[in-house]
Amino acid sequence: MKRLNPPPRLLMGPGPINCYPRVLSAMSTQLIGQYDPVMTGYMNEVMQLYRQVFNTENTATLLIDGTSRAGIEAVLVSCIEPGDKVLVPVFGRFGHLLQEIAERAGAEVHTIEVPWGQVFSPDQVEDAIKKIRPKVLAMVQGDTSTTMLQPLQQLGEICRRYDVLFYSDATASIGGNPFETDQWQLDAVSVGLQKCLGGPSGSAPITLSERYVELVRKRHHVEAGIRSEHHENGSASRIRSNYFDIPMILDYWGEERLNHHTEATSMLYCARECAINLLEEGQANCIARHALHGNAMAQGASGLNLRLFGDQKHKMNNVVGVYIPENVNGEQIRSQLLNDFNIEIGTSFGPLHGKIWRLGTMGYNARKDAVLHTLQSLETVLRRAGHKLSPGEAIDNALEVYQSA
């Protein structure tokens, strides 16, 4: 086996993306013991940093060791007991993921759907809540499969009126689009690092309201091997997953530091650096940067004679969907971009597979040179494949966006 030497890809798809250099550097830092006071200090710092990232005062703000899906599963399996009703509004692939995870946790899952490329109105969600009376509303904010951003601002108040827990997965959107946990009255949020936060997949920051924590504490359980006389089990059923048992994870991150697993130290360093990077830039500045480069990419794609996909009023800042022209082979174009130009773009899933490309501008890759290089390379490949376009128009359109900014 040779030493690792991956090609220098520019990842301009829907994620993962190229990491910020300072994040890569943080991951190479030497390990220390999981109960070293320095390590537990870093854990406390991460909790404090991600309260700012999530815009919350929630004490229970921490990391789940695993990809963003681990955060989703931890949140849902810990609050859902068999037979609980869960409402999942589906507007893309990842709504179906929430549905599946809730079903596996034993929930009675109800879905409402809109065509891919659209989002839900508050009235649609409220009508479904009134009809179903769920325990949990589980909803994606930004679904990269459709490039759409679901407005959440009014849904928290609706959930409180009907005594419904409000959970959102914001993996693809946080850092590049506004997200206000407390203001929007969310009870649980989970994210990943591999999109706008500019890190790799492998750690899932979450934040939990006191309302959520009070509910799952009723399912509290301590393993026999670490149990002491003062520990008492909760009154409700035991959570079916050991690894994703949030009450036990809260004991690990809390003052008792009750052993649950060995914290993924390098990923904690990584998540810490992702948060510091975002907060040093400033959330408003980071969101504006993603909006600028996302708009430049969209206008550039229009200059390539590519039709934009979906409701543009509700498009995510950090990913652009475009229809694949009928006269070209979409996978061949992607392959040529990858092999000849070292640029990766994405297709999509389900009803959109092979019908759209997804062009990402997020994290470290939300920058001018990455956008222009992608547009110029895509123009070359499309032109050589016989697609009709006006040479130079894509770059001119993008540069006009930058000049006007």
Buried (B, 14 or more C-beta within 10 A) or exposed (E): EEEEEEEEEBBBBBBBBBBBEBBBEBBEEEEEEBEEEEBBEBBEBBBEBBBBBBBBEBBBBBBBBBBBBBBBBBBBBBBBBEEBBBBBBBBBBBBBBBBEBBBBBBBBBBBBBBEBBBBBEBEEBBEBBEEBEBBBBBBBBBBBBBBBBBBBEBBBEBBBEEEBBBBBBBBBBBBBBBBBBBEBBBBBBBBBBBBBBBBBBBBBBBBBBEBBBEBBBEBBBBEEEEEEEEBEEBEBEBBBBEBBBBBBBBBBBEEEEBBBEEBBBBBBBBBBBBBBBBBEBEBEEBBBBBBBBBBBBBBBBBBBBBEBBBBEEBBBBBBBBBBBBEEBEBEEBBEBBBEEBBBBBBBBBEBBEEBBBBBBBBBBBBBBEBBBBBBBBBBBBBEEBEBEBEEEBBBEBBBBBBEEE
